[in-house]
Amino acid sequence: MKKIFFLLTLCVMGLTAHAQSDSTVIKFGYLSYDSVMFAMPEYAEMQTNMAQLREQYAAEQKRVEDDFNKKYEDFLDGQASFPKTILQKRQSELQELLDKNIAFKKESTKLLDDAEAQMIAAMRTSIDVIVSTIAQERGYAFVLNSDKQAVTFINPAMGEELTEVVKQLLNEK
């Protein structure tokens, strides 16, 4: 991240020096990427879809957990009367069930994360296309993302705030 910022700084300094010598003005845009994404209808749809998926996985995990607890209680109730081989068999069944439950929980977390990442990637692609189009139409040298304190200061006289323009264009498509 520091290398990218350093390279961007060098690029801006070089472009600024070149522009000053040619008396050309460097134009750029900036926007809050998160603000644009959160305003997209697709984002609200993604939140709803993810909530439904989480509920489904939570219900399945609860069902599996209840099943395990019932079998464990049955094991505890009968363990004093079980012959050694049945006791060992039941213990191994319980251990196998526990291992499967843990694996399911890990897999469901991964699947939820992957599904969310795919939906966000599609939204980001839409934003990138519109930002690129605006930047080329307006002759910007670059467009900055002002989120997460990535940019400490932007002189509004030298750059143009694009958040609302991008939101509007996304809503029109």
N, C-alpha and C positions, 0 to 999 in steps of 0.2 A: 504494500500500500504506500509506504514511504517513497519507494522507488518511482511509482507511478506519479505521485504528487510532485516529486522532484523533477521528473521528466516534463510534466505538464507545466510546471513553473518555468523551466528553461525554455520550453516552446513559447509560452506567453511572453517571456522577456525578449526572446528572439524576434517574435512577430511584432512586439511593441517597438523594439529598436528599428526594425525594418520599416514599420509604418511611420515612425517619426522621421526617418530619413526620406521617405517618399511622400510625406504628409498625407498618407492614407489612414483612414480611421478603421481600426479593428472593431468589428461588431460581434457581439455574442449574446446568447440568451441564457436564461437560467430558470429553473422551475423546481418545485417540490414534487419529486417523483411519487413519494408516498401519498401526498394529497391527491394527486391525479388518480392514482390507482384506487384509493379508498372511495373515490367519487364514482368509479365505474359501476354500471349495473352488474357487470360480470363479477365484481368483487362481492357484492351482496349475495349474489347467487352462489358463489363459491362458499361463503360463510354458512349459508343454509345447507348446502350439500355436505360440507364437512361436519356440521353439527349432526346431521342425520346419520352419516357414516360412523361418527364417534358413538352415537347412541346405539347403533346396531352392534358395534364391536363390544361396547360396555355390557349390553344385554347378553351377548354370547359369553363373555367372560364371567358374568354373574351366574349364568346357567351352569357353566363348567365348574365354577367354584362350588356352587351348591351341590352338584353331583359328587364332587370330590369329598366335600364335608359329610355327605350322607354315607358314602362308602367308608370313610374314616371312622365315623361313629359306629357303623356296623362292625368294623374291624375291632374297635375298642370293646364293644359289647361282647364279642365272641372270642377275643384273644385268649382268655383263660381256658376255654374249653376246646380250642383248636389243637389238633395234633401238630407237631413241629413242621411237617412238610406243608400243610395247609397254611400255617402261620407265615412261613417264609414266602409261599406263593402270594398270599394277600399283601404282604409287605412289598414284594417286588411289583405287584400290580399298582399299589398306591404310589410307589416311587415313580413308576413309568407314567402314571396319570399326572403326577405333579410335574414331571419333566415336560410332558406334552403341553400342560397348561402354561408353563413358563415360556416355552417356545412359541406358543400361540400369541401370548401377550407381546413378546418381542416382535414377532412378525406383523401383528396388527398395528403396532406403533410405527413400524417401518412403512407399511402400506399406506397408512394415513399420511405420514410425512411425504411420501412419494406422490400421492394424489394431490396434496396441497401444492407441492413444488411444481407439478405439471400445470396446474391451473394458473399459478402465479406466472410461470414462464410464458404462457399464452397471452396473459394480460400485458406483461412487459414487452412482448414482441409488438403488440398493437400500439403501445405507447411509443416505442422506439421508431416505428414506421412514421407515425404522425410527427414526432419531434424532428426526425430526419427531413421530412418533407418541408416543414416550417423553416428549418435551418437553411435548407437549400434555396427556398423561395426568397428568404429575407437576406441571404448572403452572409450568414454568420460563420465565423471562423470555428466556433465550437459552442456547445450548450452544456452548462454546468448543472449538476444535481445539487441543490442547496440543502438537502436533508442531512441529518445526523452530524451537523457542524462540519461538513466536508469543506465548506467555504466560509472563512471567517468574515470576509467583507466583500461586498459587491457594490461597486459604484453604479447606482441606477442611471446616471447620465451616460454611462458607457455600455450598459447591457440592458436587455429587455426581459422583464418578468413574463414568462410564458405559461404559468400554471393554469390560469383561467382560459387562455386560448386553447390549450391542449385539451382541457376538460370539455370545452364546448365542441371541439372537433370530434372528440371521441363519442360524445352523446349524439352527434348528428349522423354518425355512420351506422 
